[in-house]
Amino acid sequence: MSENIIDLTDATFDETVSGTAEPLVVDFWAEWCGPCKMIAPILDEIAEEQGDSIKISKVNVDENPSIAQQYGIMSIPTILVFRDGELDKRIVGAKGKAQLLEEFGL
């Protein structure tokens, strides 16, 4: 995982979402998920290239089930985009880099 990606937990999620000025992308994933592994390097690239305008974070659903349940994560990968602390967009399934950049508004 890139040093530009924030690893979130049930304990740190709410504080990070409410305390981030930039749009915050949260990737809900698991180690055993093939499509999650496909988009991980794409999110790393976006975090490195767009780190000034957007923050990328990850939540492992196996290790942090409470937050996944709170947001109704039924399949992974699911990406939530928060703006000003509020849920703005939900993206389900693996997407390519161009699609993700468009979905993130970049």
FIFIPA-983868 format. One record per residue: x, y, z of N, C-alpha, C in turn. Coordinates in steps of 0.2 Angstrom, whole numbers, padded with zeros to 4 digits, always signed. Atoms other than C-alpha are relative to their C-alpha. Layout:
residues N
XYZXYZXYZ
...
END
This chain:
residues 106
+0004-0006+0000+0000+0000+0000+0004+0006+0000
-0004-0006+0001+0006+0017-0005+0000+0004+0007
+0000-0004-0006+0012+0029+0009-0005+0006+0000
+0005-0005+0001-0001+0041+0002-0007-0002+0001
+0006+0003-0002-0015+0030+0007-0001-0001+0007
+0001+0000-0007-0023+0031+0024-0004-0007+0001
+0003+0007-0002-0027+0014+0032-0005+0002+0006
+0005-0002-0005-0044+0017+0042-0002-0006+0003
+0003+0005-0004-0051+0007+0056-0007+0002+0002
+0006-0002-0003-0068+0007+0065+0001+0006+0005
-0002-0005-0005-0059+0018+0078+0002+0006-0003
-0003-0007+0003-0052+0031+0066-0005+0002-0006
+0004-0001+0006-0065+0031+0052-0004+0007+0001
+0004-0006-0001-0077+0045+0059+0004+0006+0000
-0005-0006-0001-0063+0057+0064+0003+0002-0006
-0004-0001+0006-0054+0055+0048-0005+0003-0005
+0005-0003+0005-0070+0058+0037-0002+0007+0002
+0003-0007-0002-0076+0073+0047+0006+0005+0000
-0006-0004+0000-0058+0080+0048+0004+0001-0006
-0003-0001+0006-0053+0080+0030-0003+0005-0004
+0002-0006+0004-0054+0096+0020-0002-0003-0008
+0000+0002+0007-0051+0087+0003-0006-0005+0000
+0005+0006+0000-0064+0074-0004+0004-0006+0002
-0003+0006-0003-0060+0058+0004-0003-0006-0003
+0002+0006+0004-0061+0041-0006+0002-0005+0005
+0000+0005-0004-0064+0026+0005-0001-0007-0004
+0000+0006+0004-0060+0009-0003-0001-0006+0005
+0002+0005-0004-0069-0005+0006+0003-0007-0003
-0003+0005+0003-0059-0021+0003+0002-0006+0005
-0002+0005-0004-0053-0038+0009+0006-0004-0004
-0006+0003+0002-0037-0048+0007-0001-0005-0006
+0002+0005+0004-0046-0062-0002-0003+0002-0006
+0004-0003+0006-0055-0051-0015+0004+0001-0006
-0004-0001+0007-0048-0053-0033-0001+0007-0003
+0001-0006+0002-0056-0037-0039+0003+0006+0004
-0003-0005-0005-0050-0027-0024+0008+0000-0002
-0007+0000+0001-0032-0033-0028+0001+0004-0007
-0001-0003+0006-0035-0027-0046+0000+0008+0000
+0001-0007-0001-0040-0009-0041+0006+0003+0004
-0004-0003-0005-0027-0007-0027+0006+0004-0004
-0006-0004+0003-0012-0002-0039-0003+0007-0003
+0003-0005+0003-0024+0010-0048-0001+0006+0005
+0001-0005-0006-0029+0019-0031+0007+0002+0002
-0007-0003-0002-0010+0020-0027+0002+0005-0005
-0002-0005+0005-0007+0029-0043-0004+0006+0001
+0004-0006-0001-0021+0041-0040+0002+0004+0006
-0003-0003-0007-0015+0044-0022+0006+0004-0002
-0006-0003+0002+0002+0048-0029-0001+0006-0004
+0001-0005+0005-0004+0059-0043-0004+0006+0002
+0006-0005-0001-0019+0068-0036+0000+0001+0008
+0000+0000-0008-0014+0068-0017-0001+0007+0002
+0002-0007-0003-0016+0087-0016-0007+0002-0001
+0007-0002+0001-0034+0087-0022-0005-0005+0003
+0005+0005-0002-0041+0071-0015+0005-0005+0005
-0003+0004-0004-0037+0059-0001-0002-0007-0001
+0002+0007+0001-0037+0040-0003+0001-0004+0006
-0001+0004-0006-0040+0028+0011-0003-0007-0001
+0002+0007+0001-0044+0009+0013-0003-0002+0007
+0003+0003-0006-0055+0000+0026+0000-0008-0002
+0000+0007+0001-0052-0019+0027-0006-0003+0004
+0007+0002-0003-0070-0026+0030+0001-0006+0004
+0000+0006-0004-0064-0042+0038+0003+0002+0007
-0003-0003-0007-0054-0032+0052-0004+0005+0003
+0004-0005-0002-0067-0018+0053-0007-0001-0002
+0006+0001+0002-0084-0025+0051-0006+0005+0002
+0005-0005-0003-0094-0011+0061-0001+0005-0005
+0001-0006+0005-0090+0003+0048-0003-0003-0006
+0003+0003+0006-0094-0009+0034-0007-0001+0000
+0007+0001-0001-0110-0013+0041-0004+0006+0001
+0003-0007-0001-0114+0005+0046-0002+0003-0007
+0001-0003+0007-0113+0010+0027-0003-0005-0005
+0004+0005+0004-0122-0006+0021+0005-0003-0006
-0004+0003+0005-0107-0013+0011-0001-0007+0000
+0003+0007+0001-0114-0029+0004+0005-0004-0005
-0005+0003+0005-0100-0032-0010+0006+0004+0000
-0007-0004+0000-0082-0027-0012+0003-0002-0007
-0001-0006-0002-0074-0018-0019-0006+0005+0000
+0004-0006+0000-0085-0003-0014+0004+0006+0002
-0003-0006-0002-0079+0014-0014-0005+0006+0001
+0004-0005-0002-0087+0028-0005+0004+0007+0000
-0003-0006+0001-0083+0046-0009-0004+0005+0005
+0002-0005-0004-0085+0059+0005+0002+0007-0001
-0001-0007+0001-0086+0078+0003-0003+0004+0006
+0002-0003-0006-0086+0089+0018-0003-0004+0005
+0002+0005-0005-0089+0074+0029-0006-0003-0001
+0007+0003+0002-0105+0069+0020+0002-0005-0006
+0000+0005+0005-0107+0053+0009-0002+0004-0007
+0002-0003+0006-0107+0060-0009-0001-0005-0006
+0000+0005+0005-0105+0044-0020+0002-0007+0002
-0001+0007-0001-0105+0025-0020+0002-0003-0006
-0003+0004+0006-0095+0015-0033+0001-0007+0002
-0001+0008-0001-0097-0004-0033+0003-0003-0005
-0003+0004+0005-0086-0015-0042+0007+0003-0002
-0006-0003+0003-0069-0013-0050-0001+0004-0006
+0000-0005+0006-0066+0001-0062+0007+0001-0002
-0006-0002+0003-0052+0007-0073+0002+0007+0003
-0002-0006-0002-0042+0022-0069-0004+0006-0002
+0004-0006+0003-0051+0034-0081-0007+0000+0003
+0007+0000-0003-0068+0029-0074+0000+0002+0007
-0001-0002-0007-0062+0031-0056+0001+0008+0000
-0001-0007+0000-0055+0048-0060-0006+0004-0001
+0006-0003+0002-0071+0053-0068-0005+0000+0006
+0004+0000-0006-0081+0047-0053+0002+0004+0005
-0003-0004-0006-0070+0056-0041-0001+0008-0002
+0001-0007+0002-0073+0072-0051+0007+0003-0001
-0007-0003+0001-0054+0074-0056+0001+0000-0007
END
